[in-house]
Amino acid sequence: MPTYSSSEFVCAECFGDEGLQSFVAGHAEETECDFCGAVGDEPIAAPIDDVIEHISSCIGGHYDDPANAGLPYETAEGGYQGETFTTEELFDEVGLDFPKDKSDQLRNAVIHGLPNDLWCEAEPFRLNRDQQLKFSWDHFCDVTKHKLRYFFSKDDRDDDEIYPPTKILKLIFSYAETAGTFVTMPKGTHLYRARRQTKEPPFTTAGTLGPPPAATQTNRMSPPGIVMTYVADDPETALAETANKVGNYALGEFVTERDALILDLTRIPPAPTMFAELPDSLEYDPRPRLVFLHRISREISRPIARDDRQHIEYVPTQVVT
């Protein structure tokens, strides 16, 4: 029997997912929520049928009935031969929660409105897009760290799911461009670099405060032997990146003489949730790309071990640079 009436309305606050909250707010028609009792001066609640239809559509893009997905079924082996989820388990898997639903009224309404009681991945025998990008990056790291560091372009995999290293490099910058993370740093920008003052005379010139004459340490962007300049856009960050022990430090201020194109990974937009309503004009789901870019950003911002050892865990980001 139905646990709700199709004429009921639900508000955004009844859901914990930001994408679903935005959907409900965008389709609100009534000023009162039939599930939590919230009341507003303007419409705050959307028709429950529309919300459930949206949830079902979003889930259906990633999960399906095991029989429809072609998952093998063996009675003697205990049923479906692969990972399956009950609807309750699927809610946990996709992060769908109901923070104000103390009596499970809303949860039961959504369960009743979905087409299946048992679920599996829509394509159980293929990597989904998130997995494809994740495992391709893992393969890139493995190849550049342990196999073909300087000749990774020779790793030409005959695999329609795991991308070769050269393809991953192209995707990183293609996705970054689409996400709007390439920006112009204008002429006249002030940048700062700190150096530990270990000897006299003090560092006071561009030559002594600029890049070191020789690179001996492993850095996240450059291997030993390759000189690069690391700068910050404020003095405090420059010191925090450099001052790992008590001592005297010289701080150099530089001013750029031309516009420069930079990759600003702080501009990566947040990845929309599974339940975010995407515009019809969008030709692709941006979530896997943005999740992947955030993963790369985390790799690049990992802390650096300040010693003279070789740290191969930084090789992948050095190759990206």
Contacts in CASP RR format, 6 or more apart in sequence:
PFRMAT RR
TARGET T0000
AUTHOR 0000-0000-0000
METHOD contacts of the structure
MODEL  1
MPTYSSSEFVCAECFGDEGLQSFVAGHAEETECDFCGAVGDEPIAAPIDD
VIEHISSCIGGHYDDPANAGLPYETAEGGYQGETFTTEELFDEVGLDFPK
DKSDQLRNAVIHGLPNDLWCEAEPFRLNRDQQLKFSWDHFCDVTKHKLRY
FFSKDDRDDDEIYPPTKILKLIFSYAETAGTFVTMPKGTHLYRARRQTKE
PPFTTAGTLGPPPAATQTNRMSPPGIVMTYVADDPETALAETANKVGNYA
LGEFVTERDALILDLTRIPPAPTMFAELPDSLEYDPRPRLVFLHRISREI
SRPIARDDRQHIEYVPTQVVT
2 112 0 8 1.000
3 105 0 8 1.000
3 108 0 8 1.000
3 109 0 8 1.000
3 112 0 8 1.000
4 48 0 8 1.000
4 105 0 8 1.000
4 106 0 8 1.000
4 108 0 8 1.000
4 109 0 8 1.000
4 112 0 8 1.000
5 34 0 8 1.000
6 47 0 8 1.000
6 48 0 8 1.000
6 49 0 8 1.000
7 47 0 8 1.000
8 34 0 8 1.000
8 35 0 8 1.000
8 47 0 8 1.000
8 48 0 8 1.000
8 109 0 8 1.000
9 29 0 8 1.000
9 30 0 8 1.000
9 32 0 8 1.000
9 33 0 8 1.000
9 34 0 8 1.000
9 45 0 8 1.000
9 46 0 8 1.000
9 47 0 8 1.000
9 48 0 8 1.000
10 24 0 8 1.000
10 33 0 8 1.000
10 34 0 8 1.000
10 35 0 8 1.000
10 45 0 8 1.000
10 46 0 8 1.000
10 48 0 8 1.000
10 51 0 8 1.000
10 106 0 8 1.000
11 24 0 8 1.000
11 28 0 8 1.000
11 33 0 8 1.000
11 35 0 8 1.000
11 36 0 8 1.000
11 38 0 8 1.000
11 44 0 8 1.000
11 45 0 8 1.000
11 46 0 8 1.000
12 20 0 8 1.000
12 21 0 8 1.000
12 22 0 8 1.000
12 24 0 8 1.000
12 25 0 8 1.000
12 28 0 8 1.000
12 44 0 8 1.000
13 21 0 8 1.000
13 33 0 8 1.000
13 36 0 8 1.000
13 38 0 8 1.000
13 99 0 8 1.000
13 100 0 8 1.000
14 24 0 8 1.000
14 33 0 8 1.000
14 35 0 8 1.000
14 36 0 8 1.000
14 98 0 8 1.000
14 99 0 8 1.000
14 100 0 8 1.000
14 101 0 8 1.000
14 106 0 8 1.000
15 21 0 8 1.000
15 24 0 8 1.000
15 96 0 8 1.000
15 97 0 8 1.000
15 98 0 8 1.000
15 99 0 8 1.000
16 97 0 8 1.000
16 98 0 8 1.000
16 99 0 8 1.000
17 95 0 8 1.000
17 96 0 8 1.000
17 97 0 8 1.000
17 273 0 8 1.000
17 274 0 8 1.000
17 275 0 8 1.000
18 273 0 8 1.000
18 276 0 8 1.000
19 272 0 8 1.000
19 273 0 8 1.000
19 275 0 8 1.000
19 276 0 8 1.000
19 277 0 8 1.000
20 51 0 8 1.000
20 54 0 8 1.000
20 55 0 8 1.000
20 96 0 8 1.000
20 273 0 8 1.000
20 275 0 8 1.000
20 276 0 8 1.000
22 276 0 8 1.000
22 277 0 8 1.000
23 46 0 8 1.000
23 51 0 8 1.000
23 54 0 8 1.000
23 275 0 8 1.000
23 276 0 8 1.000
23 277 0 8 1.000
24 45 0 8 1.000
24 46 0 8 1.000
24 51 0 8 1.000
25 44 0 8 1.000
25 46 0 8 1.000
26 46 0 8 1.000
27 46 0 8 1.000
27 47 0 8 1.000
27 50 0 8 1.000
27 51 0 8 1.000
28 42 0 8 1.000
28 43 0 8 1.000
28 44 0 8 1.000
28 45 0 8 1.000
28 46 0 8 1.000
29 43 0 8 1.000
29 45 0 8 1.000
29 46 0 8 1.000
29 47 0 8 1.000
30 43 0 8 1.000
30 44 0 8 1.000
30 45 0 8 1.000
31 39 0 8 1.000
31 40 0 8 1.000
31 41 0 8 1.000
31 42 0 8 1.000
31 43 0 8 1.000
31 44 0 8 1.000
31 45 0 8 1.000
32 38 0 8 1.000
32 39 0 8 1.000
32 40 0 8 1.000
32 44 0 8 1.000
32 45 0 8 1.000
33 39 0 8 1.000
33 44 0 8 1.000
33 45 0 8 1.000
34 45 0 8 1.000
34 48 0 8 1.000
35 48 0 8 1.000
35 100 0 8 1.000
35 101 0 8 1.000
35 105 0 8 1.000
35 106 0 8 1.000
35 109 0 8 1.000
36 100 0 8 1.000
36 101 0 8 1.000
38 44 0 8 1.000
38 45 0 8 1.000
48 109 0 8 1.000
52 109 0 8 1.000
52 110 0 8 1.000
52 113 0 8 1.000
52 114 0 8 1.000
54 275 0 8 1.000
54 277 0 8 1.000
55 96 0 8 1.000
55 110 0 8 1.000
55 114 0 8 1.000
55 275 0 8 1.000
56 113 0 8 1.000
56 114 0 8 1.000
56 115 0 8 1.000
58 274 0 8 1.000
58 275 0 8 1.000
59 90 0 8 1.000
59 94 0 8 1.000
59 114 0 8 1.000
59 119 0 8 1.000
59 274 0 8 1.000
60 122 0 8 1.000
61 122 0 8 1.000
62 94 0 8 1.000
62 121 0 8 1.000
62 122 0 8 1.000
62 128 0 8 1.000
62 274 0 8 1.000
63 85 0 8 1.000
63 90 0 8 1.000
63 94 0 8 1.000
63 119 0 8 1.000
63 120 0 8 1.000
63 121 0 8 1.000
63 122 0 8 1.000
64 116 0 8 1.000
64 119 0 8 1.000
64 120 0 8 1.000
64 121 0 8 1.000
64 122 0 8 1.000
65 115 0 8 1.000
65 116 0 8 1.000
65 118 0 8 1.000
65 119 0 8 1.000
65 120 0 8 1.000
66 73 0 8 1.000
66 80 0 8 1.000
66 82 0 8 1.000
66 84 0 8 1.000
66 118 0 8 1.000
66 119 0 8 1.000
66 120 0 8 1.000
66 124 0 8 1.000
67 73 0 8 1.000
69 120 0 8 1.000
69 121 0 8 1.000
69 122 0 8 1.000
69 123 0 8 1.000
69 124 0 8 1.000
70 124 0 8 1.000
71 80 0 8 1.000
71 81 0 8 1.000
71 82 0 8 1.000
71 84 0 8 1.000
71 120 0 8 1.000
71 124 0 8 1.000
72 80 0 8 1.000
72 81 0 8 1.000
72 82 0 8 1.000
73 79 0 8 1.000
73 80 0 8 1.000
73 81 0 8 1.000
74 81 0 8 1.000
80 118 0 8 1.000
80 120 0 8 1.000
82 120 0 8 1.000
82 124 0 8 1.000
83 120 0 8 1.000
83 121 0 8 1.000
83 124 0 8 1.000
84 118 0 8 1.000
84 119 0 8 1.000
84 120 0 8 1.000
85 93 0 8 1.000
85 118 0 8 1.000
85 119 0 8 1.000
85 120 0 8 1.000
86 117 0 8 1.000
86 118 0 8 1.000
86 119 0 8 1.000
87 111 0 8 1.000
87 114 0 8 1.000
87 116 0 8 1.000
87 117 0 8 1.000
87 118 0 8 1.000
87 119 0 8 1.000
88 111 0 8 1.000
90 96 0 8 1.000
90 119 0 8 1.000
91 97 0 8 1.000
91 107 0 8 1.000
94 274 0 8 1.000
96 110 0 8 1.000
96 275 0 8 1.000
98 104 0 8 1.000
98 106 0 8 1.000
98 107 0 8 1.000
98 110 0 8 1.000
101 107 0 8 1.000
121 128 0 8 1.000
122 128 0 8 1.000
126 161 0 8 1.000
127 135 0 8 1.000
127 161 0 8 1.000
127 162 0 8 1.000
129 285 0 8 1.000
129 288 0 8 1.000
130 287 0 8 1.000
130 288 0 8 1.000
130 291 0 8 1.000
130 292 0 8 1.000
132 161 0 8 1.000
132 162 0 8 1.000
132 163 0 8 1.000
132 288 0 8 1.000
133 171 0 8 1.000
133 288 0 8 1.000
133 289 0 8 1.000
133 291 0 8 1.000
133 292 0 8 1.000
134 292 0 8 1.000
134 295 0 8 1.000
135 161 0 8 1.000
135 162 0 8 1.000
136 162 0 8 1.000
136 163 0 8 1.000
136 167 0 8 1.000
136 168 0 8 1.000
137 168 0 8 1.000
137 292 0 8 1.000
137 295 0 8 1.000
137 296 0 8 1.000
137 316 0 8 1.000
139 157 0 8 1.000
139 162 0 8 1.000
139 163 0 8 1.000
139 165 0 8 1.000
139 168 0 8 1.000
140 152 0 8 1.000
140 163 0 8 1.000
140 165 0 8 1.000
140 168 0 8 1.000
140 169 0 8 1.000
140 316 0 8 1.000
141 315 0 8 1.000
141 316 0 8 1.000
143 152 0 8 1.000
143 155 0 8 1.000
143 165 0 8 1.000
144 152 0 8 1.000
144 165 0 8 1.000
144 315 0 8 1.000
144 316 0 8 1.000
144 319 0 8 1.000
145 312 0 8 1.000
145 313 0 8 1.000
145 315 0 8 1.000
145 316 0 8 1.000
146 312 0 8 1.000
147 155 0 8 1.000
148 154 0 8 1.000
148 155 0 8 1.000
148 165 0 8 1.000
149 315 0 8 1.000
149 319 0 8 1.000
152 165 0 8 1.000
152 166 0 8 1.000
152 319 0 8 1.000
153 165 0 8 1.000
153 166 0 8 1.000
155 164 0 8 1.000
155 165 0 8 1.000
156 164 0 8 1.000
157 163 0 8 1.000
157 164 0 8 1.000
163 171 0 8 1.000
165 319 0 8 1.000
169 319 0 8 1.000
169 320 0 8 1.000
171 292 0 8 1.000
172 292 0 8 1.000
172 293 0 8 1.000
172 296 0 8 1.000
172 320 0 8 1.000
173 263 0 8 1.000
175 289 0 8 1.000
175 290 0 8 1.000
175 292 0 8 1.000
175 293 0 8 1.000
176 182 0 8 1.000
176 263 0 8 1.000
176 265 0 8 1.000
176 268 0 8 1.000
176 293 0 8 1.000
178 289 0 8 1.000
179 267 0 8 1.000
179 268 0 8 1.000
179 269 0 8 1.000
179 286 0 8 1.000
179 289 0 8 1.000
179 290 0 8 1.000
179 293 0 8 1.000
180 267 0 8 1.000
181 263 0 8 1.000
181 264 0 8 1.000
181 265 0 8 1.000
181 267 0 8 1.000
181 268 0 8 1.000
181 293 0 8 1.000
182 261 0 8 1.000
182 262 0 8 1.000
182 263 0 8 1.000
182 264 0 8 1.000
183 261 0 8 1.000
183 262 0 8 1.000
183 264 0 8 1.000
183 267 0 8 1.000
184 259 0 8 1.000
184 260 0 8 1.000
184 261 0 8 1.000
184 262 0 8 1.000
185 256 0 8 1.000
185 259 0 8 1.000
185 260 0 8 1.000
185 261 0 8 1.000
185 262 0 8 1.000
186 256 0 8 1.000
186 259 0 8 1.000
187 256 0 8 1.000
187 257 0 8 1.000
187 258 0 8 1.000
187 259 0 8 1.000
188 255 0 8 1.000
188 256 0 8 1.000
188 257 0 8 1.000
189 233 0 8 1.000
189 255 0 8 1.000
189 256 0 8 1.000
189 260 0 8 1.000
190 233 0 8 1.000
190 253 0 8 1.000
190 254 0 8 1.000
190 255 0 8 1.000
191 231 0 8 1.000
191 232 0 8 1.000
191 233 0 8 1.000
191 253 0 8 1.000
191 254 0 8 1.000
191 255 0 8 1.000
191 256 0 8 1.000
192 231 0 8 1.000
192 232 0 8 1.000
192 233 0 8 1.000
192 234 0 8 1.000
192 235 0 8 1.000
192 237 0 8 1.000
192 238 0 8 1.000
192 251 0 8 1.000
192 252 0 8 1.000
192 253 0 8 1.000
192 254 0 8 1.000
193 209 0 8 1.000
193 210 0 8 1.000
193 229 0 8 1.000
193 230 0 8 1.000
193 231 0 8 1.000
193 232 0 8 1.000
193 238 0 8 1.000
193 251 0 8 1.000
193 252 0 8 1.000
193 254 0 8 1.000
194 235 0 8 1.000
194 238 0 8 1.000
194 239 0 8 1.000
194 241 0 8 1.000
194 242 0 8 1.000
194 243 0 8 1.000
194 249 0 8 1.000
194 250 0 8 1.000
194 251 0 8 1.000
194 252 0 8 1.000
195 203 0 8 1.000
195 208 0 8 1.000
195 209 0 8 1.000
195 210 0 8 1.000
195 212 0 8 1.000
195 242 0 8 1.000
195 249 0 8 1.000
195 250 0 8 1.000
196 242 0 8 1.000
196 243 0 8 1.000
196 245 0 8 1.000
196 247 0 8 1.000
196 248 0 8 1.000
196 249 0 8 1.000
196 250 0 8 1.000
197 203 0 8 1.000
197 247 0 8 1.000
197 248 0 8 1.000
197 249 0 8 1.000
197 250 0 8 1.000
202 250 0 8 1.000
203 209 0 8 1.000
203 250 0 8 1.000
203 252 0 8 1.000
204 250 0 8 1.000
206 254 0 8 1.000
208 250 0 8 1.000
209 250 0 8 1.000
209 251 0 8 1.000
209 252 0 8 1.000
210 229 0 8 1.000
210 252 0 8 1.000
210 254 0 8 1.000
211 227 0 8 1.000
211 228 0 8 1.000
211 229 0 8 1.000
212 227 0 8 1.000
213 227 0 8 1.000
214 225 0 8 1.000
214 227 0 8 1.000
215 222 0 8 1.000
215 223 0 8 1.000
215 224 0 8 1.000
215 225 0 8 1.000
215 226 0 8 1.000
215 227 0 8 1.000
215 228 0 8 1.000
216 224 0 8 1.000
216 225 0 8 1.000
216 308 0 8 1.000
217 224 0 8 1.000
217 304 0 8 1.000
217 306 0 8 1.000
217 307 0 8 1.000
217 308 0 8 1.000
218 224 0 8 1.000
218 304 0 8 1.000
218 305 0 8 1.000
218 309 0 8 1.000
218 310 0 8 1.000
218 311 0 8 1.000
218 314 0 8 1.000
219 228 0 8 1.000
219 230 0 8 1.000
219 304 0 8 1.000
219 314 0 8 1.000
219 318 0 8 1.000
220 300 0 8 1.000
220 301 0 8 1.000
220 302 0 8 1.000
220 304 0 8 1.000
220 314 0 8 1.000
220 317 0 8 1.000
220 318 0 8 1.000
221 228 0 8 1.000
221 230 0 8 1.000
221 300 0 8 1.000
221 317 0 8 1.000
221 318 0 8 1.000
221 321 0 8 1.000
222 228 0 8 1.000
222 318 0 8 1.000
222 321 0 8 1.000
223 314 0 8 1.000
223 315 0 8 1.000
223 318 0 8 1.000
224 310 0 8 1.000
228 321 0 8 1.000
230 241 0 8 1.000
231 238 0 8 1.000
231 254 0 8 1.000
232 238 0 8 1.000
232 241 0 8 1.000
235 251 0 8 1.000
235 253 0 8 1.000
238 251 0 8 1.000
238 252 0 8 1.000
239 249 0 8 1.000
239 251 0 8 1.000
242 249 0 8 1.000
243 249 0 8 1.000
244 306 0 8 1.000
265 293 0 8 1.000
265 296 0 8 1.000
265 297 0 8 1.000
265 300 0 8 1.000
265 301 0 8 1.000
268 290 0 8 1.000
268 293 0 8 1.000
268 294 0 8 1.000
268 297 0 8 1.000
269 286 0 8 1.000
269 290 0 8 1.000
270 290 0 8 1.000
271 286 0 8 1.000
271 287 0 8 1.000
271 290 0 8 1.000
271 291 0 8 1.000
271 294 0 8 1.000
272 278 0 8 1.000
272 286 0 8 1.000
272 287 0 8 1.000
272 290 0 8 1.000
273 287 0 8 1.000
274 287 0 8 1.000
276 287 0 8 1.000
278 285 0 8 1.000
278 286 0 8 1.000
296 320 0 8 1.000
299 316 0 8 1.000
299 317 0 8 1.000
300 317 0 8 1.000
300 320 0 8 1.000
302 313 0 8 1.000
302 314 0 8 1.000
304 311 0 8 1.000
304 314 0 8 1.000
305 311 0 8 1.000
END
